[in-house]
């Protein structure tokens, strides 16, 4: 392998690392809200939850809750399915639960 090929390989790896870091940053920004973390917690306890149940359990307004659900769905963290008149949300990216668990175990909190 020539020196130029080695440099190109390092450069491509750096770009891949930057893209990965940007994705991680985007996911962390998306979940970084108390209501969103609460929603994720509910979805860990319950496989699927509708907006009305989330609002009742987290004492939140429907419009605000729907906004947060929509953002997390667009980010790929949540998925949804219609059941009659209700839309039930489910956790599509369970890895975020590990991040939240890790933060809850930190001594700084």
C-alpha positions, -999 to +999 in steps of 0.1 A: +000+000+000+014+034-010+017+063+013-010+081-007-034+052-003-026+051+035-034+089+038-066+084+017-076+055+040-071+077+071-090+105+056-119+083+047-119+068+082-120+104+097-150+113+075-168+081+086-160+090+123-173+125+118-205+112+103-209+088+132-203+115+157-228+138+140-254+110+142-247+104+178-249+141+185-282+144+167-297+115+187-285+129+220-300+163+211-333+147+202-337+129+235-323+157+256-356+169+271-373+157+304-406+149+286-389+130+259-370+109+284-402+103+303-419+091+271-390+067+264-394+055+300-431+048+294-422+029+263-398+007+282-425-002+306-453-005+280-447-020+245-470+006+228-486+038+242-510+063+227-508+101+231-537+102+256-521+076+279-487+094+277-504+127+286-523+111+315-492+094+330-468+123+325-492+151+332-484+168+300-505+187+274-515+168+243-501+193+218-467+195+234-466+157+238-475+152+201-448+177+191-421+157+211-434+124+197-433+137+162-397+149+166-385+116+180-404+097+153-387+118+126-353+111+142-360+074+140-361+069+177-399+060+178-422+043+154-460+044+153-490+024+142-526+032+140-551+012+160-586+025+153-587+062+162-555+060+182-519+062+171-497+040+193-460+048+196-433+023+202-395+024+208-377+018+175-342+026+188-338+008+221-302+018+223-313+052+237-325+034+268-289+023+275-277+060+272-304+071+297-296+042+321-259+052+319-266+088+327-289+078+356-260+058+371-235+087+369-223+101+402-227+137+390-265+135+390 
